[in-house]
Amino acid sequence: MSADQNGPAGRVVRAAVFAVVCVYAALGMHVLAGGPRAGLGIVAAATAMTGAGAYVLARRRRSMGTLLAASFAAQYGMHHLFGSGVPTTGHHGGGLSAGLGMLMAHVLVATLSAWWLERGETALATLLFLLACSLRDLWRPLTDALAPPATTRRVAPVVAVAPAMRASQVLAWALCRRGPPQ
């Protein structure tokens, strides 16, 4: 499946959701690591910049290396943006140890963000595709029951019996396993 399967509108929605979650996770980890709280304007600016970057990246499928580099760059930018307006003599308060704790907080959020972009959307798209295929079969009995009765002679339709499929088989198709076949 292509990353731009729903067009620009789908990309905007996915980028906006990603930006909000990514920025608030970064801000939470930043504050947990001892950094200052950011104002609403700074959070809005970080969300807009992250959303714009996610929109550009969502145009086509990217490698994990590209996504990690973009996520680390975004986290570096957010770290400095969240700390803006604070004296440069050290804007980290108590929390975890200022240097290592802050680095680990932003590395964690960057890695999770890149993983979400690389694997999470693929899994979500697969599950939505399977749901759409299942809904068609769920609606068929309902529409048949609501249809007006036929006034012509009824002939028993010839229906090929499809083999029953268990839910575990349907969900097995959603698994993505990398590597050579075994």
C-alpha positions in Angstrom: 0.0 0.0 0.0 1.2 3.4 -0.8 1.7 5.9 2.0 -0.4 8.5 0.1 -3.3 6.2 -0.5 -6.0 8.6 0.9 -4.6 11.7 -0.8 -3.6 15.0 0.8 -6.6 15.0 3.2 -5.6 11.7 4.7 -2.0 12.9 5.0 -3.1 16.0 6.8 -5.1 14.1 9.3 -2.3 11.5 9.9 0.3 14.3 10.2 -1.8 16.3 12.7 -2.5 13.3 14.9 1.2 12.3 14.8 2.3 15.9 15.6 0.1 16.3 18.6 1.1 13.0 20.1 4.8 13.4 19.3 5.0 17.0 20.7 3.1 16.2 23.9 5.2 13.0 24.5 8.4 15.1 23.9 7.2 17.9 26.2 6.2 15.3 28.9 9.6 13.6 28.8 11.3 17.0 28.6 9.6 18.1 31.8 10.2 14.7 33.5 13.9 15.0 32.7 14.0 18.4 34.5 13.4 20.8 31.7 11.1 23.8 32.0 7.4 23.7 31.0 6.7 25.3 27.7 4.0 27.9 27.0 1.0 27.3 24.8 2.5 29.4 21.9 5.7 27.3 22.0 3.7 24.0 22.0 1.6 25.3 19.1 4.7 26.2 17.1 6.3 22.8 17.8 3.1 21.1 16.8 2.8 23.1 13.6 6.5 22.4 12.6 6.2 18.7 13.5 3.0 18.4 11.6 4.5 20.1 8.5 7.5 17.7 8.7 5.2 14.7 9.1 3.1 15.8 6.1 6.2 16.0 3.9 7.5 12.6 5.1 4.1 10.9 4.6 4.2 11.5 0.9 5.8 8.2 0.3 7.2 5.3 2.4 10.6 6.2 4.1 13.3 4.0 5.4 13.8 3.6 9.2 17.1 5.4 8.9 15.5 8.5 7.3 12.7 8.4 9.9 15.1 8.2 12.8 17.2 11.1 11.4 14.1 13.2 11.0 12.8 12.2 14.5 16.1 13.0 16.1 16.3 16.4 14.3 12.7 17.2 15.5 13.5 16.2 19.1 16.7 18.4 19.0 14.6 21.3 17.7 11.9 20.7 20.3 14.5 20.5 23.1 15.8 23.9 22.2 12.3 25.3 21.5 11.0 24.1 24.9 14.0 25.6 26.6 13.8 29.0 24.8 13.3 32.0 27.0 15.2 30.4 29.8 18.7 31.7 30.7 21.5 29.7 28.9 23.3 29.1 32.2 21.4 25.9 32.4 17.7 25.6 31.8 17.4 22.1 33.3 16.1 21.9 36.9 16.1 19.0 39.3 14.5 15.9 37.7 16.8 13.3 36.3 20.4 14.2 35.8 20.3 17.2 33.5 22.5 16.0 30.7 22.0 12.3 30.4 18.4 12.3 31.5 17.4 14.9 29.0 19.2 13.1 26.2 17.6 9.8 27.1 14.1 11.4 27.2 14.4 12.8 23.7 16.1 9.7 22.3 13.2 7.6 23.7 10.6 9.8 22.1 12.5 10.1 18.8 12.8 6.3 18.6 9.1 5.7 19.4 8.1 8.4 16.9 10.2 6.8 14.1 8.9 3.4 14.9 5.3 4.7 14.8 5.8 6.3 11.4 7.6 3.2 10.0 5.5 0.3 11.4 2.5 1.7 13.2 0.9 3.2 10.1 1.5 -0.1 8.1 -0.2 -2.1 10.8 -3.1 0.4 11.1 -3.6 0.4 7.3 -3.7 -3.4 7.2 -6.2 -3.6 10.1 -8.4 -0.9 8.4 -8.2 -2.8 5.1 -9.3 -6.0 6.8 -12.1 -4.2 8.7 -13.4 -2.7 5.4 -13.4 -6.2 3.8 -15.3 -7.6 6.8 -17.9 -4.8 6.8 -19.0 -5.7 3.3 -19.8 -9.2 4.5 -21.5 -7.9 7.6 -23.8 -5.5 5.7 -25.0 -8.1 3.1 -27.4 -10.0 5.5 -28.8 -6.7 6.7 -29.5 -5.4 3.2 -31.0 -8.7 2.2 -33.4 -8.6 5.1 -34.5 -5.1 4.4 -35.0 -5.7 0.7 -38.6 -5.8 -0.5 -39.9 -9.3 -1.3 -39.6 -10.4 -4.9 -42.9 -10.7 -6.8 -41.6 -13.1 -9.5 -41.2 -16.8 -9.2 -38.4 -17.7 -6.8 -35.6 -19.8 -8.0 -33.1 -21.1 -5.5 -29.8 -19.5 -6.3 -26.7 -21.6 -6.8 -24.3 -20.4 -4.2 -20.8 -21.7 -3.9 -20.0 -22.5 -0.3 -16.9 -20.6 0.8 -14.8 -22.4 3.4 -15.3 -21.0 6.9 -12.5 -18.7 8.0 -11.6 -18.4 11.7 -10.8 -15.0 13.2 -7.2 -16.2 14.0 -6.7 -16.8 10.2 -7.9 -13.3 9.4 -5.7 -11.7 12.0 -2.7 -13.8 10.9 -2.8 -11.8 7.6 -2.2 -8.6 9.6 1.1 -9.8 11.0 4.2 -8.4 9.3 7.2 -10.6 9.7 10.5 -9.5 8.2 13.3 -11.8 7.1 13.8 -14.7 4.8 11.1 -17.3 4.6 11.3 -20.2 7.0 
